[in-house]
């Protein structure tokens, strides 16, 4: 028992000595400025969609010409659900609704040129399922395939000459002479 008390006392003393060692020292100098990151900002646009029997419960909207969509990019879509004390409440699509007829899904898909908002259900849609004036916010999120980056790294590793490396990178390679 005496050994346990001595051990706990020693641990307590060591803990107190290590945790109560004066003030922190001054902050060190700031490091060098890092390289600038890419200036890629997701962009959004809004539109009204009518999902009616007459249009097959789907609505197409062209992506604005100022937004360039690439194969690796993604789109997100939100529907204005409510305005609470002047604040807009947005819900991300898809939205699932369970009603007496079954399950109704408000969803979206997109291509390089347009975004489609549509209804899908596990029952035959009718006039009671129509929506008019849905405010949709679409967000374009630029992205790059990871595989392309990995392929680039692999190609750089396999380059045997400076010319091959310049061709892969699309730029001149400058040699740093070390003496």
Secondary structure, DSSP 8 states (H G I E B T S, - for coil): -HHHHHHHHHHHHHHHHHH-----------------------EEEEEEEEE-GGGTTEEEEE--TT----TT-EEEEEEEEEEETTEEEEEES-EEEEETTEEEEEEEEE-SSEEEEEEEESS---GGG-EEEEEEEEEEE----HHHHHHHHHHHHH--SHHHHHHHHTS--------
